[in-house]
């Protein structure tokens, strides 16, 4: 077990205490050897006057311990732990991980059996992942990872069934879970700017650390919200994947960016942002450091991209001012997702299921050609109606949209918070704080 503190930053970005935060990162290991990190912004933990619970009382076997089962003859059979593998699709050039053990992962548990909730000593359920009885933000290694390096496994390409055409290799890498709040009934949109700032610090920290892991080529931070997306745990959380290859979308964007640079000498994503700013038609929000827009070729029923005004490769490269500003803009966008559709008959908001995906430059190649940006999108095209990826999209990869980017932008602009005020690039570079930007967890 170990404890360490992150730097608190020095830039003056506004009068709010969360603008330049103190965040304490405390590391421990769970009973089976997986890493867990507490990211604290509240006292007495942020100052180190107290520490969250570090020991995991569960009687779990080591994650890499040999597994003993009963054979057909009734005798015990011991086999070493094997990690997930991946195979190359020769028709597309894409690696496809196969992680059959994920079929047994937790699926929509009862409220009193939530593995992401704080521990409750004495409760009947005792298999929670977080030892502490409360937390601010926590990150830990996924118990059912799609990517995992097993000690002693050699990361090399071999031929499946002796056929050189079929390449197979270990699906090394790492999968982490990030819990945004200890409150299972909240969504990320409700955490408040102070806690959102801590989440940004955690994303940046894990991006840096995972980028140092041998064999990792890309770090991908994302959130899935809603059972329609396929969420198996309703607790507010996201995931952080460290891939041993470039994700297919990143690979395509990098090829496009390199072709654009070869033809123009410029950065493609920089040109996209500049073109959207010149047009203004699909811009839905601007702050001192960020611009949110619906892309000109949006494909989802709701889709918005959020990009920094400055050319930034990844989350760790953001300044204190950009991070503080992002905490406000991000929560504003999530709030608009929940107001996009009319409220239900009982007055409750129609929460749009969404995916929030942070596209960062790869760890090594293409860092000058790709640019940090968020893609936030929903598959809900109307209350109770989903955008299904049918034959054209799933079978042929040919996308057909049921709306227009301009309609999406108009609606997202309509549902802005009453206190939201856009800030243009020539305004003073200080964080604009809406009147209702309270500090609540």
SVG drawing of the C-alpha trace seen along z (x, -y; Angstrom):
<svg xmlns="http://www.w3.org/2000/svg" viewBox="-48 -40 55 81">
<polyline fill="none" stroke="black" stroke-width="0.4" points="0.0,0.0 1.2,-3.5 -0.1,-7.1 0.9,-10.0 -0.5,-13.5 -0.9,-15.1 0.3,-18.7 -2.3,-21.3 -1.5,-23.7 -0.6,-27.3 -2.6,-29.1 -5.2,-31.7 -8.3,-30.8 -11.1,-32.4 -12.4,-32.9 -13.9,-29.4 -11.9,-27.1 -12.1,-24.3 -10.4,-26.3 -7.0,-25.2 -7.8,-22.2 -6.0,-20.1 -6.5,-16.5 -4.9,-13.7 -4.3,-10.4 -4.0,-7.4 -3.1,-4.0 -3.8,-0.5 -4.3,3.0 -7.5,5.1 -7.6,8.6 -6.8,10.2 -3.9,7.8 -5.7,5.3 -4.8,1.6 -7.2,-0.9 -6.8,-4.7 -8.8,-7.1 -8.9,-10.7 -9.9,-12.9 -10.9,-16.6 -12.7,-16.8 -11.4,-17.0 -9.9,-15.4 -8.6,-13.2 -7.3,-15.8 -4.9,-17.2 -3.8,-13.8 -5.2,-14.2 -7.1,-11.0 -6.9,-8.1 -9.6,-6.0 -9.7,-2.4 -6.9,-0.6 -7.3,3.0 -9.8,5.2 -11.3,7.8 -12.7,10.1 -11.3,13.6 -10.4,13.4 -7.8,15.5 -5.0,13.7 -6.0,12.8 -3.1,14.6 -3.2,17.7 -3.6,21.1 -7.2,22.2 -8.2,25.6 -11.4,27.3 -12.8,30.8 -12.1,32.9 -14.4,35.5 -13.0,38.2 -13.7,36.3 -10.0,35.4 -8.8,31.8 -7.3,30.2 -5.1,27.2 -4.6,24.8 -2.7,21.5 -4.6,18.2 -4.8,17.2 -5.5,13.7 -7.8,12.6 -6.4,12.9 -7.1,11.0 -7.2,12.0 -6.6,9.9 -9.5,9.5 -7.6,9.8 -10.6,8.2 -10.4,5.0 -7.0,5.0 -8.7,4.6 -7.7,6.5 -10.7,8.2 -10.2,9.1 -11.9,12.2 -12.6,12.1 -15.1,15.0 -14.8,14.5 -16.7,11.3 -19.9,13.3 -19.9,13.9 -19.6,10.2 -22.1,8.5 -25.3,7.6 -27.8,5.1 -27.6,6.1 -30.1,5.2 -29.6,1.9 -28.2,3.6 -25.7,5.6 -24.0,2.7 -20.3,3.5 -19.5,-0.2 -21.1,-1.6 -19.2,-2.4 -18.7,0.5 -21.4,1.1 -20.0,3.1 -22.4,5.7 -24.5,5.7 -25.5,9.0 -23.7,8.1 -19.9,8.0 -18.4,8.3 -18.1,4.6 -15.0,3.3 -14.4,0.3 -13.3,0.9 -14.0,-2.6 -17.4,-3.6 -17.4,-6.8 -15.3,-8.3 -15.0,-11.3 -13.7,-9.7 -12.2,-6.2 -10.4,-4.3 -9.6,-0.6 -8.7,2.2 -11.7,3.9 -12.5,7.3 -13.6,8.6 -11.2,6.9 -11.2,7.1 -7.5,6.4 -5.1,7.7 -1.4,8.6 -0.7,11.9 2.7,12.1 5.0,14.3 2.9,14.0 5.0,13.0 3.4,10.4 4.1,11.8 2.1,12.6 1.5,16.3 -0.5,18.2 -3.9,19.5 -4.1,23.2 -0.9,23.0 -2.4,20.6 -0.3,17.6 -3.4,15.8 -4.9,15.8 -2.8,13.8 -3.3,14.0 -1.6,12.3 -2.3,11.7 -4.8,8.9 -2.4,7.1 -3.4,3.7 -5.4,2.6 -9.1,1.8 -10.0,-0.5 -13.3,-1.6 -13.8,-5.2 -16.6,-5.9 -17.8,-9.5 -19.8,-9.6 -20.5,-7.4 -24.3,-8.2 -25.8,-5.4 -28.8,-7.6 -26.9,-10.4 -25.7,-10.9 -22.5,-12.6 -24.4,-15.7 -25.3,-16.2 -21.9,-16.0 -21.1,-19.8 -18.0,-21.6 -15.7,-20.8 -16.2,-17.0 -16.1,-17.3 -12.7,-19.0 -11.5,-16.0 -12.7,-13.6 -10.8,-15.5 -7.7,-15.2 -8.2,-11.5 -8.7,-11.1 -5.4,-13.0 -3.5,-11.1 -4.6,-7.7 -3.9,-8.7 -0.3,-9.6 0.3,-6.5 -1.3,-4.1 0.7,-5.6 3.8,-4.5 2.7,-0.8 4.7,1.4 2.9,2.1 0.1,-0.5 -0.6,-2.5 -3.7,-4.5 -5.6,-5.5 -9.4,-5.9 -11.5,-7.5 -15.3,-7.0 -18.6,-6.8 -21.7,-4.7 -24.9,-5.9 -28.2,-4.0 -29.3,-0.4 -30.1,-1.1 -26.4,-1.6 -25.7,1.7 -24.7,0.5 -24.7,3.4 -24.2,1.2 -26.4,-1.8 -24.0,-3.5 -22.4,-6.7 -19.1,-5.4 -17.0,-5.4 -14.1,-3.4 -10.5,-3.9 -9.0,-1.4 -5.3,-1.2 -5.2,0.5 -2.2,2.3 -3.1,1.0 -4.7,-2.1 -8.5,-1.8 -10.0,-1.6 -11.6,-5.0 -8.4,-6.6 -6.5,-4.8 -9.0,-6.2 -8.8,-9.7 -5.0,-9.5 -4.9,-8.5 -7.3,-11.3 -5.2,-13.8 -2.0,-12.8 -3.5,-13.0 -4.8,-16.5 -1.5,-17.6 0.2,-16.3 -2.1,-18.3 -2.4,-21.5 0.4,-21.5 -2.2,-22.0 -3.8,-20.1 -7.1,-18.6 -8.9,-18.9 -7.6,-22.5 -9.1,-23.2 -12.4,-21.6 -12.7,-23.7 -11.8,-26.9 -14.4,-26.1 -17.1,-25.5 -16.2,-28.8 -16.3,-30.7 -19.7,-29.2 -21.2,-29.5 -24.3,-27.6 -23.7,-24.5 -21.9,-26.1 -23.9,-25.4 -21.7,-26.7 -18.4,-28.6 -16.3,-29.3 -12.9,-30.9 -11.1,-27.7 -13.6,-25.4 -16.0,-25.2 -18.9,-22.8 -20.4,-22.1 -22.5,-19.6 -20.2,-18.2 -21.2,-19.0 -21.6,-15.3 -23.1,-14.2 -24.5,-10.7 -26.2,-10.1 -29.7,-11.5 -27.9,-13.7 -24.2,-14.4 -21.9,-17.1 -18.1,-17.5 -16.2,-19.5 -12.7,-20.8 -10.2,-23.1 -9.4,-26.3 -5.7,-25.6 -4.0,-22.7 -3.8,-20.0 -2.9,-16.3 -4.4,-14.8 -6.0,-15.4 -2.7,-15.6 -1.6,-18.5 -4.5,-20.7 -3.6,-23.7 -5.2,-24.5 -7.3,-27.1 -8.5,-24.7 -9.3,-22.0 -11.3,-24.4 -13.2,-25.7 -13.8,-22.2 -15.5,-21.2 -18.2,-23.9 -18.7,-23.2 -18.8,-19.4 -21.6,-19.6 -23.5,-22.1 -23.4,-19.7 -24.6,-16.8 -27.4,-18.9 -28.5,-19.7 -28.6,-16.0 -31.1,-15.5 -33.2,-18.4 -33.1,-17.6 -36.4,-15.7 -39.6,-16.8 -40.1,-15.7 -42.3,-12.6 -45.9,-13.0 -44.9,-12.9 -42.5,-15.8 -39.3,-13.7 -36.7,-14.5 -36.3,-12.1 -32.7,-11.1 -31.0,-10.4 -28.8,-7.3 -25.4,-8.5 -21.7,-7.6 -19.1,-10.2 -15.8,-9.4 -12.5,-11.3 -10.5,-11.0 -6.8,-11.6 -3.7,-11.5 -2.0,-8.1 0.8,-7.5 3.5,-7.5 2.6,-8.0 0.5,-10.8 0.7,-13.1 1.2,-16.1 -1.7,-15.1 -4.5,-14.3 -6.1,-16.7 -8.0,-16.2 -11.7,-16.3 -14.8,-14.8 -17.5,-13.1 -20.8,-13.0 -23.7,-11.2 -27.0,-9.4 -28.8,-6.6 -32.3,-8.0 -34.0,-9.6 -37.3,-10.2 -38.7,-9.3 -39.0,-5.5 -37.5,-5.2 -33.9,-4.2 -31.6,-4.5 -31.0,-0.9 -27.9,-0.1 -29.5,2.2 -28.4,3.6 -26.9,0.5 -24.9,-0.6 -24.0,2.7 -23.8,4.8 -22.3,2.4 -20.9,-0.4 -23.0,-2.9 -24.5,-5.4 -27.9,-7.0 -29.1,-9.8 -32.7,-10.4 -32.2,-14.1 -29.8,-16.9 -26.9,-18.4 -28.5,-21.8 -31.7,-20.5 -29.6,-18.9 -27.7,-22.1 -30.8,-24.2 -32.3,-22.0 -29.1,-21.9 -29.0,-25.6 -32.6,-25.9 -32.1,-23.9 -29.1,-25.8 -29.1,-26.5 -30.8,-29.9 -27.6,-31.2 -25.2,-30.0 -23.4,-32.8 -21.2,-32.1 -17.7,-33.5 -16.0,-34.2 -12.3,-33.9 -11.6,-37.6 -13.2,-37.8 -10.9,-37.9 -9.5,-34.4 -11.0,-34.0 -13.4,-31.2 -17.0,-32.3 -19.0,-30.8 -22.8,-30.5 -24.8,-31.7 -26.0,-28.1 -22.5,-26.5 -22.8,-25.2 -20.2,-23.0 -21.9,-19.7 -20.8,-16.2"/>
</svg>
